Amino acid sequence: MPSLAAVTTPFGALAAICRMIKIEHSIFALPYAFAGAFLAARGLPPWRSLIFLTIAMVAVRSFAMAFNRVADLRYDRLNPRTARRPLVTGEISPAQTWAFCAFMAAVFVAACAGLNTLCLLLSVPALAFAAAYSLLKRFTWLCHFWLGATLGLAPLAGWISVTPSFGLTPVLFFWAVTFWVAAFDIFYSCQDTDFDRRQGLHSVPADFGIPTALVIAAFSHVVTSLFFLLAGWSAGLSVWWYAIWFGISAILLWEHRLLSPEDLSHVNMAFFTLNGVIAVVVFCGVLLGIYC
């Protein structure tokens, strides 16, 4: 059986594509989409909804990441931290990346059509919203919160994939995820503070300094905790959700104890490991809150 590195596609080697879109980071969005679907169904959603929702989430995230890589290529070539990305090394060409974006956009729209009419109507605006993040760093430090809102659409998407209407619960989860993502994206961007300033790019650390950035991230996580609390109350989840909420809040506090303006060595643990755990724990908390 051929290894992943040996599998080729019209868009480049499969292994290079997975590295380009950071496929492992899907763990950030998928649990929230599933949480929204389970909340809308008050239990197990129809399998058709889960299948098309999963395809849509993977497709839109792949589109957004690929678009971001090709849009930021000139900066990635100059940044030592991003020098090994497939587009920079030439493993994947810009033309292949644009073709991949088009293919993933088509898959996303088709998956939305398989869900319901509302999902289909919102599919193209959702693609535009996801792509816009890649350009915002040129103009405003609010780019972190736009990225947060992009992932915050996951619980809303899960909800409307089952019930084609909006409600208070998915909106509260939207705001929780928005501030959660914004905070850890601020953490991550601390690594590029000097580079962003030299290139005239905007981020909270580049515009306000790392100490202020960590304070804004802490405030965002406090807001995250409050919205998770309100979302559980709105959904009528059991006491198990509140136990999980307390654990999530403790993990968020731990993230801030890992980082300081003088020591950012644990940024990858705060960015990926702990936040990947939080996403899965939130979904488990929703399941416990519904069933127990």
Kinemage of the C-alpha trace (Angstrom):
@kinemage 1
@onewidth
@group {chain A} dominant
@subgroup {mainchain}
@vectorlist {calphas} color= white
{ca met a 1} P 0.000 0.000 0.000
{ca pro a 2} L 1.544 3.351 -1.024
{ca ser a 3} L 2.469 5.810 1.688
{ca leu a 4} L 0.749 9.157 1.977
{ca ala a 5} L 3.834 10.864 0.556
{ca ala a 6} L 3.576 8.759 -2.622
{ca val a 7} L -0.083 9.605 -3.358
{ca thr a 8} L -0.389 12.318 -5.974
{ca thr a 9} L -3.376 14.409 -7.037
{ca pro a 10} L -3.907 17.088 -9.704
{ca phe a 11} L -3.314 19.603 -6.904
{ca gly a 12} L 0.031 18.144 -5.760
{ca ala a 13} L 1.196 15.357 -3.470
{ca leu a 14} L -1.448 14.437 -0.907
{ca ala a 15} L 1.025 14.745 1.967
{ca ala a 16} L 1.976 18.265 0.846
{ca ile a 17} L -1.693 19.257 0.569
{ca cys a 18} L -2.349 17.993 4.097
{ca arg a 19} L 0.584 20.050 5.365
{ca met a 20} L -0.566 23.119 3.449
{ca ile a 21} L -4.058 23.063 4.944
{ca lys a 22} L -2.874 21.708 8.323
{ca ile a 23} L -5.453 18.946 8.248
{ca glu a 24} L -4.850 18.178 11.927
{ca his a 25} L -6.308 21.571 12.856
{ca ser a 26} L -9.743 20.354 11.741
{ca ile a 27} L -10.123 19.339 15.384
{ca phe a 28} L -10.765 23.005 16.184
{ca ala a 29} L -13.967 23.357 14.127
{ca leu a 30} L -15.560 19.929 13.647
{ca pro a 31} L -16.506 19.323 17.312
{ca tyr a 32} L -18.344 22.660 17.402
{ca ala a 33} L -20.233 21.861 14.211
{ca phe a 34} L -21.257 18.496 15.646
{ca ala a 35} L -22.247 20.190 18.914
{ca gly a 36} L -24.545 22.544 17.003
{ca ala a 37} L -26.124 19.623 15.147
{ca phe a 38} L -26.725 17.589 18.318
{ca leu a 39} L -28.193 20.611 20.091
{ca ala a 40} L -30.594 21.309 17.223
{ca ala a 41} L -31.718 17.668 17.163
{ca arg a 42} L -31.674 17.346 20.980
{ca gly a 43} L -29.853 14.081 20.391
{ca leu a 44} L -28.473 12.177 17.424
{ca pro a 45} L -29.057 14.122 14.185
{ca pro a 46} L -30.038 12.319 10.973
{ca trp a 47} L -27.056 10.547 9.436
{ca arg a 48} L -27.570 12.435 6.181
{ca ser a 49} L -27.093 15.727 8.032
{ca leu a 50} L -23.951 14.508 9.792
{ca ile a 51} L -22.373 13.210 6.584
{ca phe a 52} L -23.015 16.337 4.520
{ca leu a 53} L -22.085 18.575 7.468
{ca thr a 54} L -18.738 16.802 7.824
{ca ile a 55} L -18.016 17.118 4.091
{ca ala a 56} L -18.984 20.802 4.126
{ca met a 57} L -16.824 21.605 7.166
{ca val a 58} L -13.747 19.852 5.782
{ca ala a 59} L -14.244 21.501 2.389
{ca val a 60} L -14.718 25.076 3.632
{ca arg a 61} L -11.802 24.797 6.036
{ca ser a 62} L -9.571 23.391 3.281
{ca phe a 63} L -10.666 26.215 0.965
{ca ala a 64} L -9.941 28.870 3.585
{ca met a 65} L -6.512 27.499 4.502
{ca ala a 66} L -5.429 27.101 0.878
{ca phe a 67} L -6.666 30.594 0.018
{ca asn a 68} L -4.759 31.962 2.997
{ca arg a 69} L -1.551 30.235 1.893
{ca val a 70} L -1.661 31.534 -1.658
{ca ala a 71} L -2.748 35.024 -0.588
{ca asp a 72} L 0.130 35.243 1.916
{ca leu a 73} L 2.754 33.588 -0.282
{ca arg a 74} L 4.926 36.670 -0.659
{ca tyr a 75} L 5.060 37.086 3.121
{ca asp a 76} L 5.626 33.386 3.780
{ca arg a 77} L 8.684 33.492 1.507
{ca leu a 78} L 10.223 36.186 3.710
{ca asn a 79} L 9.331 34.728 7.120
{ca pro a 80} L 11.804 32.118 8.449
{ca arg a 81} L 9.003 30.456 10.456
{ca thr a 82} L 7.042 29.692 7.281
{ca ala a 83} L 9.953 28.875 4.967
{ca arg a 84} L 9.107 25.155 4.778
{ca arg a 85} L 5.480 25.517 3.735
{ca pro a 86} L 4.738 23.587 0.504
{ca leu a 87} L 3.949 26.684 -1.553
{ca val a 88} L 7.231 28.287 -0.495
{ca thr a 89} L 9.330 25.191 -1.232
{ca gly a 90} L 7.623 24.653 -4.583
{ca glu a 91} L 6.048 21.291 -3.688
{ca ile a 92} L 2.726 22.842 -4.695
{ca ser a 93} L 2.382 25.634 -7.253
{ca pro a 94} L 0.121 28.698 -6.937
{ca ala a 95} L -1.877 27.460 -9.953
{ca gln a 96} L -2.474 24.112 -8.239
{ca thr a 97} L -3.527 25.921 -5.064
{ca trp a 98} L -6.036 28.104 -6.899
{ca ala a 99} L -7.439 24.985 -8.576
{ca phe a 100} L -7.664 23.293 -5.176
{ca cys a 101} L -9.536 26.317 -3.787
{ca ala a 102} L -12.026 26.158 -6.651
{ca phe a 103} L -12.539 22.422 -6.177
{ca met a 104} L -13.068 22.721 -2.413
{ca ala a 105} L -15.483 25.627 -2.930
{ca ala a 106} L -17.526 23.494 -5.337
{ca val a 107} L -17.534 20.554 -2.893
{ca phe a 108} L -18.679 22.899 -0.107
{ca val a 109} L -21.562 24.323 -2.134
{ca ala a 110} L -22.625 20.823 -3.214
{ca ala a 111} L -22.552 19.584 0.386
{ca cys a 112} L -24.632 22.574 1.502
{ca ala a 113} L -27.128 21.789 -1.261
{ca gly a 114} L -27.361 18.284 0.158
{ca leu a 115} L -28.344 19.707 3.561
{ca asn a 116} L -31.149 22.186 2.942
{ca thr a 117} L -32.083 25.348 1.051
{ca leu a 118} L -30.900 27.750 3.780
{ca cys a 119} L -27.453 26.124 3.866
{ca leu a 120} L -27.232 26.409 0.084
{ca leu a 121} L -28.246 30.091 0.106
{ca leu a 122} L -25.592 30.861 2.734
{ca ser a 123} L -22.809 28.791 1.129
{ca val a 124} L -21.311 31.455 -1.146
{ca pro a 125} L -21.441 34.225 1.513
{ca ala a 126} L -19.758 31.772 3.912
{ca leu a 127} L -16.937 31.174 1.407
{ca ala a 128} L -16.447 34.932 0.961
{ca phe a 129} L -16.435 35.428 4.738
{ca ala a 130} L -13.814 32.694 5.179
{ca ala a 131} L -11.588 34.085 2.424
{ca ala a 132} L -11.734 37.671 3.728
{ca tyr a 133} L -9.651 36.817 6.797
{ca ser a 134} L -6.578 36.285 4.635
{ca leu a 135} L -6.625 39.936 3.556
{ca leu a 136} L -7.525 41.659 6.824
{ca lys a 137} L -4.047 41.532 8.348
{ca arg a 138} L -3.047 44.136 5.775
{ca phe a 139} L -5.570 46.586 7.243
{ca thr a 140} L -6.531 45.921 10.867
{ca trp a 141} L -5.599 44.132 14.089
{ca leu a 142} L -9.215 42.966 14.263
{ca cys a 143} L -8.199 40.125 11.929
{ca his a 144} L -7.991 37.775 14.958
{ca phe a 145} L -11.648 38.334 15.735
{ca trp a 146} L -12.649 37.856 12.090
{ca leu a 147} L -10.864 34.495 12.155
{ca gly a 148} L -12.687 33.744 15.391
{ca ala a 149} L -16.024 34.565 13.772
{ca thr a 150} L -15.159 32.316 10.824
{ca leu a 151} L -14.742 29.331 13.150
{ca gly a 152} L -17.628 30.618 15.245
{ca leu a 153} L -19.885 29.844 12.293
{ca ala a 154} L -19.272 26.120 12.965
{ca pro a 155} L -21.932 25.673 15.691
{ca leu a 156} L -24.335 27.812 13.667
{ca ala a 157} L -23.649 25.638 10.622
{ca gly a 158} L -24.240 22.495 12.625
{ca trp a 159} L -27.510 23.888 13.960
{ca ile a 160} L -28.971 24.962 10.594
{ca ser a 161} L -27.844 21.699 8.968
{ca val a 162} L -30.517 20.031 11.129
{ca thr a 163} L -32.990 22.886 11.704
{ca pro a 164} L -32.938 25.518 8.923
{ca ser a 165} L -33.541 28.443 11.275
{ca phe a 166} L -31.529 30.392 13.845
{ca gly a 167} L -31.893 30.370 17.620
{ca leu a 168} L -30.323 31.915 20.705
{ca thr a 169} L -28.274 28.845 21.665
{ca pro a 170} L -26.143 28.597 18.482
{ca val a 171} L -25.649 32.383 18.499
{ca leu a 172} L -24.251 32.212 22.046
{ca phe a 173} L -21.954 29.377 20.980
{ca phe a 174} L -20.921 31.505 17.991
{ca trp a 175} L -19.728 34.285 20.290
{ca ala a 176} L -17.996 31.831 22.637
{ca val a 177} L -16.023 30.290 19.775
{ca thr a 178} L -15.301 33.706 18.225
{ca phe a 179} L -13.538 34.994 21.337
{ca trp a 180} L -11.919 31.605 22.034
{ca val a 181} L -10.285 31.499 18.587
{ca ala a 182} L -9.346 35.191 18.671
{ca ala a 183} L -7.464 34.655 21.933
{ca phe a 184} L -5.363 31.734 20.770
{ca asp a 185} L -4.721 33.385 17.389
{ca ile a 186} L -3.339 36.364 19.322
{ca phe a 187} L -1.079 33.907 21.181
{ca tyr a 188} L 0.119 32.431 17.905
{ca ser a 189} L 0.758 35.795 16.246
{ca cys a 190} L 3.109 36.788 19.072
{ca gln a 191} L 5.729 34.702 17.256
{ca asp a 192} L 5.627 37.067 14.269
{ca thr a 193} L 5.502 40.411 16.082
{ca asp a 194} L 8.786 41.774 14.689
{ca phe a 195} L 8.176 40.364 11.219
{ca asp a 196} L 4.672 41.860 11.015
{ca arg a 197} L 5.971 45.263 12.036
{ca arg a 198} L 8.705 45.174 9.385
{ca gln a 199} L 6.196 44.196 6.689
{ca gly a 200} L 3.552 46.701 7.763
{ca leu a 201} L 1.099 43.951 8.721
{ca his a 202} L -1.385 44.346 11.546
{ca ser a 203} L -1.989 42.150 14.567
{ca val a 204} L -2.692 42.794 18.227
{ca pro a 205} L 0.948 42.034 19.243
{ca ala a 206} L 2.389 44.071 16.369
{ca asp a 207} L 0.126 47.075 16.974
{ca phe a 208} L 0.010 47.109 20.783
{ca gly a 209} L 2.939 45.006 21.978
{ca ile a 210} L 3.070 41.505 23.447
{ca pro a 211} L 2.180 42.444 27.070
{ca thr a 212} L -1.016 44.201 25.932
{ca ala a 213} L -1.753 41.355 23.519
{ca leu a 214} L -1.703 38.812 26.337
{ca val a 215} L -4.090 40.999 28.353
{ca ile a 216} L -6.503 41.231 25.402
{ca ala a 217} L -6.257 37.458 24.949
{ca ala a 218} L -7.043 36.967 28.646
{ca phe a 219} L -10.071 39.258 28.370
{ca ser a 220} L -11.237 37.314 25.306
{ca his a 221} L -11.012 34.053 27.216
{ca val a 222} L -13.059 35.504 30.083
{ca val a 223} L -15.724 36.440 27.530
{ca thr a 224} L -15.461 32.932 26.059
{ca ser a 225} L -16.145 31.379 29.445
{ca leu a 226} L -19.179 33.627 30.022
{ca phe a 227} L -20.696 32.816 26.634
{ca phe a 228} L -20.178 29.066 27.136
{ca leu a 229} L -21.982 29.393 30.462
{ca leu a 230} L -24.892 31.290 28.885
{ca ala a 231} L -25.058 28.886 25.934
{ca gly a 232} L -25.448 25.899 28.238
{ca trp a 233} L -28.188 27.695 30.156
{ca ser a 234} L -29.980 28.672 26.930
{ca ala a 235} L -29.837 25.069 25.674
{ca gly a 236} L -31.213 23.717 28.935
{ca leu a 237} L -28.254 21.368 29.365
{ca ser a 238} L -27.902 19.289 32.520
{ca val a 239} L -25.537 19.914 35.415
{ca trp a 240} L -22.887 17.891 33.585
{ca trp a 241} L -22.418 20.782 31.169
{ca tyr a 242} L -21.585 23.126 34.050
{ca ala a 243} L -18.989 20.699 35.385
{ca ile a 244} L -17.435 20.608 31.900
{ca trp a 245} L -17.673 24.402 31.672
{ca phe a 246} L -15.697 24.704 34.902
{ca gly a 247} L -13.017 22.396 33.480
{ca ile a 248} L -12.839 24.395 30.243
{ca ser a 249} L -12.419 27.621 32.194
{ca ala a 250} L -9.601 26.006 34.185
{ca ile a 251} L -7.828 24.967 30.966
{ca leu a 252} L -8.136 28.506 29.612
{ca leu a 253} L -6.588 29.833 32.830
{ca trp a 254} L -3.756 27.318 32.501
{ca glu a 255} L -3.042 28.562 28.968
{ca his a 256} L -2.327 32.021 30.369
{ca arg a 257} L -0.021 30.633 33.026
{ca leu a 258} L 2.023 28.982 30.253
{ca leu a 259} L 2.831 32.271 28.521
{ca ser a 260} L 4.399 35.558 29.512
{ca pro a 261} L 5.910 38.469 27.558
{ca glu a 262} L 9.352 37.129 28.503
{ca asp a 263} L 8.657 33.452 27.692
{ca leu a 264} L 6.630 32.378 24.656
{ca ser a 265} L 8.265 28.954 24.398
{ca his a 266} L 4.986 27.160 25.179
{ca val a 267} L 2.968 28.955 22.501
{ca asn a 268} L 2.476 25.803 20.403
{ca met a 269} L 1.163 23.897 23.416
{ca ala a 270} L -1.230 26.739 24.217
{ca phe a 271} L -2.200 27.090 20.549
{ca phe a 272} L -2.735 23.509 19.434
{ca thr a 273} L -2.645 20.963 22.243
{ca leu a 274} L -4.837 22.676 24.824
{ca asn a 275} L -7.239 24.215 22.325
{ca gly a 276} L -7.679 20.912 20.537
{ca val a 277} L -8.572 19.425 23.909
{ca ile a 278} L -11.070 22.212 24.606
{ca ala a 279} L -12.927 21.686 21.317
{ca val a 280} L -13.394 17.967 21.994
{ca val a 281} L -14.321 18.586 25.635
{ca val a 282} L -17.015 21.095 24.609
{ca phe a 283} L -18.600 18.505 22.321
{ca cys a 284} L -18.458 15.862 25.052
{ca gly a 285} L -20.000 18.375 27.457
{ca val a 286} L -22.877 18.998 25.063
{ca leu a 287} L -23.491 15.246 24.756
{ca leu a 288} L -23.447 14.816 28.537
{ca gly a 289} L -25.701 17.849 28.941
{ca ile a 290} L -28.254 16.374 26.516
{ca tyr a 291} L -28.212 12.718 27.520
{ca cys a 292} L -27.394 12.755 31.260
